[in-house]
Amino acid sequence: MIRIDAAWLATAPLDMRAGTDTALARVIFGAAHPHHSYAFANQRANRMKILVHDGVGLWLAARRLHQGKFVWASRGSPNVALEHTQLNALVLGLPWQRVGSQGAITVVLIFQVRVSRWQSGDAPMA
């Protein structure tokens, strides 16, 4: 798993034909910080690319929605810092502005514990 400490949302659209170098040039001074991610969308906001610096190199991931579009920040606003839960919601196509410490939606994790019944003689050997 790639560690992400900070996430940034670019408000200006990016041509989805762009590769790693073009996306990196859009980051402030072309210097991606280790363990930071930078999210870009196309004009229609139905495609997204995320540039991640993992501390060693760069990763570029792409996501496309077949229906609907990603909820994106308005075009004239400055780049937006995202919380980890907001980044997760954005990637899923959810309204990320409503998630997080200041939002109305709280993400609840539910853990399911599976208990098996051991029959006599079926217990594992130590």
C-alpha positions as CSV (number, residue, x, y, z in Angstrom):
1,M,0.0,0.0,0.0
2,I,1.3,3.4,-0.9
3,R,1.4,5.9,2.0
4,I,-0.3,9.2,1.4
5,D,0.1,11.9,4.1
6,A,-1.4,14.8,2.1
7,A,-3.7,15.1,-0.9
8,W,-4.2,18.0,-3.2
9,L,-7.0,18.7,-5.7
10,A,-6.1,20.7,-8.8
11,T,-9.1,22.8,-9.9
12,A,-7.9,23.5,-13.5
13,P,-8.7,20.6,-15.9
14,L,-6.0,18.4,-17.3
15,D,-5.9,16.8,-20.7
16,M,-6.2,13.0,-20.0
17,R,-3.7,12.2,-22.7
18,A,-1.1,13.7,-20.3
19,G,1.5,11.5,-18.8
20,T,3.5,11.6,-15.6
21,D,5.8,14.4,-16.7
22,T,2.9,16.7,-17.8
23,A,1.0,16.0,-14.6
24,L,4.2,16.7,-12.6
25,A,4.7,20.0,-14.4
26,R,1.2,21.1,-13.1
27,V,2.3,20.5,-9.5
28,I,3.8,23.6,-7.8
29,F,7.2,24.2,-9.4
30,G,7.2,20.6,-10.6
31,A,8.3,19.4,-7.2
32,A,6.1,16.7,-5.8
33,H,6.6,16.1,-2.1
34,P,7.1,12.6,-0.8
35,H,3.9,10.9,0.3
36,H,1.7,13.5,-1.3
37,S,-1.0,12.9,-4.0
38,Y,-2.2,15.3,-6.6
39,A,-5.6,14.7,-8.2
40,F,-6.6,16.1,-11.7
41,A,-9.8,15.8,-13.7
42,N,-10.6,16.4,-17.3
43,Q,-13.0,19.2,-18.6
44,R,-16.1,17.0,-18.2
45,A,-15.0,15.6,-14.8
46,N,-15.7,12.0,-15.9
47,R,-12.0,11.1,-15.8
48,M,-9.5,11.6,-13.2
49,K,-5.7,11.0,-12.7
50,I,-3.9,10.9,-9.5
51,L,-0.2,11.5,-9.2
52,V,1.4,10.1,-6.1
53,H,5.0,10.4,-4.9
54,D,5.8,7.4,-2.8
55,G,9.1,8.6,-1.5
56,V,11.1,6.8,-4.2
57,G,9.3,7.6,-7.4
58,L,6.1,8.7,-9.0
59,W,2.9,6.7,-9.6
60,L,0.1,7.9,-12.0
61,A,-3.3,6.2,-11.6
62,A,-6.3,6.8,-13.9
63,R,-10.0,6.4,-13.2
64,R,-13.0,6.8,-15.5
65,L,-16.7,6.9,-14.7
66,H,-19.0,5.5,-17.3
67,Q,-22.0,7.3,-15.8
68,G,-22.1,10.6,-14.0
69,K,-19.0,12.7,-13.1
70,F,-16.7,13.3,-10.2
71,V,-17.6,16.1,-7.8
72,W,-14.9,18.7,-8.3
73,A,-14.0,22.1,-6.9
74,S,-15.0,25.2,-8.8
75,R,-12.6,26.2,-11.5
76,G,-11.6,29.6,-10.2
77,S,-10.8,28.5,-6.7
78,P,-7.3,27.7,-5.6
79,N,-6.0,24.1,-5.3
80,V,-7.7,22.3,-2.4
81,A,-6.2,20.2,0.3
82,L,-8.1,17.0,1.0
83,E,-8.3,14.8,4.1
84,H,-7.6,11.1,3.6
85,T,-11.4,10.2,3.9
86,Q,-12.2,13.0,1.3
87,L,-9.7,11.5,-1.1
88,N,-11.2,8.1,-0.7
89,A,-14.7,9.5,-1.4
90,L,-13.4,11.4,-4.4
91,V,-12.0,8.3,-6.0
92,L,-15.3,6.5,-5.5
93,G,-17.2,9.4,-7.1
94,L,-18.9,10.4,-3.9
95,P,-19.4,14.1,-2.7
96,W,-16.1,14.5,-1.0
97,Q,-17.1,18.0,0.4
98,R,-19.5,16.3,2.8
99,V,-17.0,13.8,4.2
100,G,-14.3,14.4,6.8
101,S,-14.0,16.3,10.0
102,Q,-16.0,19.3,8.8
103,G,-18.6,17.4,6.7
104,A,-22.0,16.0,7.4
105,I,-21.1,12.4,6.4
106,T,-19.1,10.2,8.8
107,V,-17.4,7.1,7.4
108,V,-18.1,4.2,9.7
109,L,-16.0,1.1,9.5
110,I,-17.7,-2.2,10.3
111,F,-15.6,-5.2,11.1
112,Q,-17.1,-8.6,10.7
113,V,-15.6,-11.3,12.8
114,R,-16.0,-14.8,11.5
115,V,-16.2,-17.4,14.1
116,S,-15.9,-21.1,13.2
117,R,-17.1,-23.9,15.3
118,W,-14.5,-26.5,15.9
119,Q,-15.8,-30.0,16.1
120,S,-14.0,-32.6,18.2
121,G,-10.9,-33.7,16.5
122,D,-11.0,-30.7,14.0
123,A,-9.0,-28.4,16.2
124,P,-5.7,-27.1,14.6
125,M,-2.5,-28.5,15.8
126,A,-0.2,-26.1,17.6
